[in-house]
Amino acid sequence: MTGIYDFSARDIDGNERSLAEWKGKVVLVVNVASKCGFTPQYKGLEELQKQYGAQGFDVLGFPCDQFGHQEPGDEAEIRDFCSLTYDVSFPMFSKIDVNGDKAHPLYKWLKSTKKGFLGTEGIKWNFTKFLVNRDGEVVERYAPTDTPEKIGKDLPALL
């Protein structure tokens, strides 16, 4: 069986990281963008990270520029924006595609494992979120409109 720990991704600093680093943790995988109407969700995501991080939870941010060219910057610009604007402490990764032929293998797996509204696989917009349990299994897929506060209500049961 494939799980999240079978994948790796390049972090925002260009280092290849195995997602096995998060084995035994609950993670929230989010495709993010700096110039989106949902960008203020960074604040709530960071609050979840601070509130639950010590209990074995991490947000993993994956910048993506496939929706309305809302993540135009390079990795350094994205890192600076997240740090300076939202004081993001959770792990950020290099910009990826989440849909199409060049979609990152992690996202191909996430989408096929937990389909969206009416069984669709494609990511519809920035800030789609996948909640993964301590065993590396996707337990929930959240729409961009689902706030970090709403997701926070689902975390205690998994932690």
C-alpha positions as CSV (number, residue, x, y, z in Angstrom):
1,M,0.0,0.0,0.0
2,T,1.2,3.5,-0.8
3,G,1.2,6.1,1.9
4,I,2.4,9.6,2.3
5,Y,5.7,8.4,3.6
6,D,6.6,6.9,0.2
7,F,7.0,10.4,-1.3
8,S,9.7,13.1,-1.1
9,A,9.6,16.7,-2.2
10,R,12.1,19.6,-2.4
11,D,11.7,22.1,0.4
12,I,11.7,25.8,-0.1
13,D,15.5,25.9,0.3
14,G,16.0,23.3,-2.4
15,N,16.7,20.3,-0.2
16,E,15.1,17.0,-1.1
17,R,13.1,15.8,1.9
18,S,11.4,12.4,2.5
19,L,8.0,12.7,3.9
20,A,8.9,9.8,6.1
21,E,10.3,12.5,8.3
22,W,6.7,13.0,9.4
23,K,6.1,9.3,10.2
24,G,3.9,9.1,13.2
25,K,2.6,12.7,13.0
26,V,-0.7,14.1,11.8
27,V,-0.1,16.4,8.8
28,L,-2.2,18.8,6.9
29,V,-0.9,19.1,3.3
30,V,-2.0,22.4,1.7
31,N,-1.4,23.9,-1.8
32,V,-0.8,27.6,-1.0
33,A,-0.5,30.9,-2.9
34,S,0.7,34.3,-1.8
35,K,-1.7,36.4,-3.9
36,C,-5.0,34.6,-3.4
37,G,-8.2,35.6,-1.7
38,F,-7.6,32.7,0.7
39,T,-4.0,33.8,1.5
40,P,-5.1,35.1,5.0
41,Q,-5.6,31.4,5.9
42,Y,-1.8,31.3,6.4
43,K,-2.6,33.0,9.8
44,G,-5.0,30.2,10.8
45,L,-2.6,27.5,9.5
46,E,0.2,29.0,11.6
47,E,-2.1,29.1,14.6
48,L,-2.9,25.3,14.2
49,Q,0.9,24.7,13.9
50,K,1.5,26.5,17.1
51,Q,-1.4,25.0,19.0
52,Y,-0.9,21.4,18.0
53,G,2.8,21.1,16.9
54,A,4.0,19.8,20.2
55,Q,1.4,17.1,20.0
56,G,2.7,15.7,16.8
57,F,1.1,17.9,14.1
58,D,2.6,19.7,11.2
59,V,1.2,21.8,8.3
60,L,3.1,21.2,5.1
61,G,2.8,24.1,2.6
62,F,3.2,23.5,-1.1
63,P,3.2,26.7,-3.2
64,C,1.4,26.3,-6.6
65,D,1.0,28.8,-9.4
66,Q,-1.7,26.9,-11.4
67,F,-4.7,29.0,-10.3
68,G,-4.9,32.5,-11.6
69,H,-1.1,33.0,-11.5
70,Q,-1.5,33.7,-7.8
71,E,2.0,32.4,-6.8
72,P,4.2,34.2,-9.2
73,G,7.3,34.5,-7.0
74,D,10.4,32.3,-6.8
75,E,11.1,30.2,-3.7
76,A,13.0,33.1,-2.0
77,E,10.2,35.5,-2.5
78,I,7.6,33.0,-1.3
79,R,9.7,32.2,1.8
80,D,10.2,35.9,2.6
81,F,6.5,36.6,2.1
82,C,5.4,33.8,4.4
83,S,8.0,34.7,7.1
84,L,7.5,38.4,7.0
85,T,3.7,38.6,6.5
86,Y,2.5,35.6,8.5
87,D,5.5,34.5,10.6
88,V,5.1,31.0,9.1
89,S,7.1,28.4,11.1
90,F,5.7,25.2,9.4
91,P,7.6,23.5,6.6
92,M,7.3,25.0,3.2
93,F,8.2,23.3,0.0
94,S,9.3,24.4,-3.5
95,K,6.6,25.4,-6.0
96,I,4.9,22.4,-7.6
97,D,2.0,21.6,-10.0
98,V,-1.0,19.9,-8.3
99,N,-2.9,19.2,-11.5
100,G,-2.0,18.0,-15.0
101,D,0.8,16.0,-16.5
102,K,3.4,17.6,-14.4
103,A,1.5,17.2,-11.1
104,H,3.8,16.2,-8.2
105,P,3.5,12.5,-7.5
106,L,2.4,13.3,-3.9
107,Y,-0.5,15.2,-5.3
108,K,-1.4,12.6,-7.8
109,W,-1.6,10.2,-4.9
110,L,-3.5,12.5,-2.6
111,K,-6.1,13.3,-5.2
112,S,-6.7,9.7,-6.1
113,T,-6.9,8.6,-2.5
114,K,-9.4,11.3,-1.4
115,K,-11.6,12.6,-4.1
116,G,-13.3,15.9,-4.0
117,F,-16.8,17.1,-4.5
118,L,-18.9,14.6,-6.6
119,G,-15.9,12.3,-6.9
120,T,-13.6,14.7,-8.8
121,E,-9.9,14.3,-8.4
122,G,-8.6,17.6,-9.6
123,I,-7.7,20.4,-7.3
124,K,-10.1,23.2,-7.9
125,W,-8.2,26.1,-6.3
126,N,-5.5,27.3,-3.9
127,F,-5.7,26.2,-0.2
128,T,-7.2,22.8,-0.8
129,K,-6.2,20.7,2.2
130,F,-5.6,17.0,2.9
131,L,-5.5,15.7,6.5
132,V,-3.3,12.7,7.0
133,N,-3.3,10.6,10.1
134,R,-0.3,9.2,12.1
135,D,-0.4,6.1,9.8
136,G,0.2,8.2,6.7
137,E,-3.4,7.7,5.5
138,V,-5.5,10.5,4.1
139,V,-8.6,10.9,6.3
140,E,-10.2,14.1,5.0
141,R,-10.0,16.5,2.0
142,Y,-11.1,20.0,2.7
143,A,-12.2,22.7,0.2
144,P,-10.4,26.0,-0.1
145,T,-13.3,27.6,1.7
146,D,-12.8,25.3,4.7
147,T,-11.0,27.4,7.3
148,P,-8.1,26.3,9.5
149,E,-10.5,26.9,12.5
150,K,-12.9,24.3,11.1
151,I,-10.1,21.9,10.5
152,G,-8.8,22.5,14.0
153,K,-12.0,20.9,15.4
154,D,-11.0,17.6,13.7
155,L,-7.5,17.5,15.0
156,P,-7.9,16.4,18.7
157,A,-9.4,13.1,17.7
158,L,-6.4,12.3,15.6
159,L,-3.8,13.5,18.0
